[in-house]
Amino acid sequence: MKKTISSALVISTYNWPEALDLCLKSVANQVVMPDEIIIADDGSGPETQAVIERHKQSLKIPIKHLWHMDEGFRKSIILNKALKESSSDYVIQIDGDVILDKHFVYDHLAFAERNTFIRGTRAMLTKEKTEKVLREGKVKFSPFEDGLNNWYNALRLPLVRWLGTRKEMSSKRVRGSNLSFWKADFIKVNGYNNNLTGWGHEDEELAARFINNGIMKKIIKLSAVQYHLYHSVHSKANEPKHADEVDRVISEKIKTSSNGYSEI
C-alpha cells in the first residue's frame, strides 16, 4: 500500500513495562510503519521510561514520551496531551497491553475514510497464556492456538474483509485500544473529556461527540487484529457517573467538550 496520509500511533500505558515492551516489539514488525509513535503515560515509574528509551534506539521512527504525575486514572488528560504533540493527519490509538498483528497499521490506514472513525476488535489472552507470553517474549500468534478467548477476532481475511465491515451512527462498544480517527475531527470535538477521571467510557463519550458531528463509526473485523494481555480489572467506582455522561452527551446532542483538548 502506498501511504497517502501521515499517521501517528498513540499508545496509552500505566506501570506495566513488560507489556509495553511486547507491544513495541510488535510495532517494530509492522509491514507499514506509522510516521510517529507517541506514548501517553499516565504516571508510570522509571522502568517504563527505560523500556521506551531502549526502543527509541532500535526503531527508526520518532518516539515521543508524554508523562504526567500519577494522581489516579487520568487517561483522558494524558491522551489529550499526547495528541497535542502529534503532527500527523491520522491517529491510530491503542493501549500498551496489546500485541499487534504485523498488518495492524496497514489495515487501519487502508480503511481510513473521511467523515468516519474506525472501531476495531481484539482477541483476549487467558491469564495462563499471558503469563507464558510475557515469559517467552512472544509477539506472533495464530488465531487457532490455545489460550485465546474470542479467537474469531484474531482472524485476518483480507480477501473477504468487506464481510466484517459496516457503518453505524452509534458510540456503543467503542474501545480506545483499537480506534482510529482524523486528528482534525478530534480537534473539532475538542478531544477527550478531561473531567472523566477513573476507569470507564471515556472512549464512548468521545465517540458520541463524533457521532453528533455526523462522523460515522466504521466497524472493522477480519482486519486490524490485536491480542489483549490479561490483567485484573481496574476500579469501576466512577463508571456509573461516566455512563451517565455518555447518555447526557447523546440525549443533548453535545458536539464538543467544554474541558478537553484545547484546555490542555
VORO-753679 format. One record per residue (C-alpha): residue in three letters; x negated, y negated, z negated. Coordinates in steps of 0.05 Angstrom, whole numbers, plus 5000, padded with zeros to 4 digits. Layout:
! residues N
ALAXYZ ...
! end
This chain:
! residues 264
MET500050005000 LYS497449315018 LYS498348854959 THR502048214976 ILE503347954906 SER498747854846 SER500348264785 ALA498848274711 LEU499348894667 VAL501348664598 ILE500249174542 SER503149074473 THR499449404415 TYR499049434340 ASN493949824299 TRP493550474339 PRO486750424374 GLU486551164392 ALA493051094432 LEU490750444464 ASP484250784485 LEU488151324523 CYS492850804553 LEU486950404581 LYS483651044607 SER490051174646 VAL489850464672 ALA482850594699 ASN485651164740 GLN490750744777 VAL490750814853 VAL492750074856 MET489849634802 PRO493249014773 ASP489648364782 GLU489048264707 ILE490348624642 ILE492948244582 ILE493148574513 ALA498748284469 ASP496148474400 ASP500948374341 GLY495548334288 SER491248964295 GLY484649064259 PRO477549074286 GLU478049794311 THR482849554365 GLN478148994384 ALA472549504392 VAL476649934439 ILE478349324482 GLU471149094486 ARG468949784508 HIS473949794565 LYS472049094585 GLN465249384602 SER467949944646 LEU473949644681 LYS472549184739 ILE478448714728 PRO479348174676 ILE481948384608 LYS484647844562 HIS485947994488 LEU491347564456 TRP491647654380 HIS495147344321 MET495247474247 ASP499148074221 GLU505347764190 GLY510148324205 PHE513248544270 ARG512647934316 LYS512348274384 SER516547744418 ILE511847184398 ILE505447544419 LEU508547744486 ASN510247014499 LYS503146824482 ALA500447364529 LEU504847134586 LYS502246424577 GLU495446694595 SER497647044659 SER496046734726 SER499747274766 ASP506347244802 TYR508947914777 VAL508648224708 ILE508648974692 GLN509749074617 ILE508149694577 ASP506649904505 GLY499850124483 ASP502450804462 VAL503951054532 ILE499651414583 LEU500751234656 ASP501251664717 LYS496051434768 HIS501451144813 PHE504850734758 VAL502550044781 TYR503350234854 ASP510550444842 HIS512549804805 LEU509649374860 ALA512949804914 PHE519749694882 ALA518748944866 GLU524348534897 ARG526547814888 ASN532447684841 THR531348344806 PHE527548624747 ILE525549354740 ARG527149844684 GLY523350504685 THR523751114641 ARG518851534601 ALA517452254584 MET516552374509 LEU510952794480 THR512453204418 LYS508653084354 GLU504453714364 LYS502953534437 THR501052824417 GLU496153074364 LYS492853524416 VAL492552984469 LEU489252494420 ARG484253034400 GLU482453214472 GLY483052514503 LYS487652774557 VAL490752274606 LYS493152724663 PHE499553134657 SER504353574695 PRO511853494684 PHE512254244674 GLU507354334617 ASP509254484545 GLY510453934495 LEU514553454537 ASN521553244519 ASN526052974575 TRP520853254624 TYR525153044683 ASN522752324671 ALA515752574689 LEU517852764759 ARG514952334814 LEU518152494881 PRO516451924929 LEU519952234990 VAL526752224954 ARG525551644905 TRP531751294932 LEU535751834895 GLY533251554829 THR534350824845 ARG540450404830 LYS542149684811 GLU546949434758 MET548548794721 SER547349064651 SER541948974599 LYS543249644566 ARG537550144556 VAL532149654577 ARG525549824543 GLY519349394543 SER514849994550 ASN516750074624 LEU519049404650 SER517048914705 PHE519448234728 TRP517347604765 LYS513847114719 ALA517946544749 ASP524246904725 PHE521247004656 ILE519846254652 LYS526746094678 VAL530046454619 ASN524646184571 GLY521546864557 TYR522547274495 ASN526547014436 ASN521546834381 ASN527046874328 LEU527547634338 THR522447894287 GLY522448614265 TRP523949214309 GLY529549254359 HIS532948974421 GLU528148414439 ASP527548714508 GLU535148794517 GLU536148074495 LEU531247834548 ALA534648274600 ALA541447994581 ARG538947294598 PHE536147554664 ILE543047834680 ASN546447174660 ASN541946824711 GLY544047314766 ILE537647714763 MET539748434772 LYS536949044737 LYS533849564783 ILE533350244750 ILE527950704778 LYS526951444767 LEU522551944804 SER517351374803 ALA513150964754 VAL512051554708 GLN509351464638 TYR508351914578 HIS510151654509 LEU505951884449 TYR509952104388 HIS509851654327 SER514151534266 VAL519951054273 HIS519050324255 SER523349994202 LYS530149824231 ALA532049324178 ASN533248764228 GLU536249204283 PRO543549044268 LYS542248294269 HIS538448354335 ALA544148774365 ASP548948224345 GLU544647714380 VAL544648124444 ASP552348144440 ARG552547394430 VAL548047254490 ILE552547694533 SER559147414508 GLU557046684511 LYS553246784576 ILE547046464548 LYS541746354602 THR535646114564 SER532646204495 SER532345594450 ASN525945854418 GLY521846234469 TYR516146184519 SER515945424523 GLU515845344448 ILE509345744440 
! end
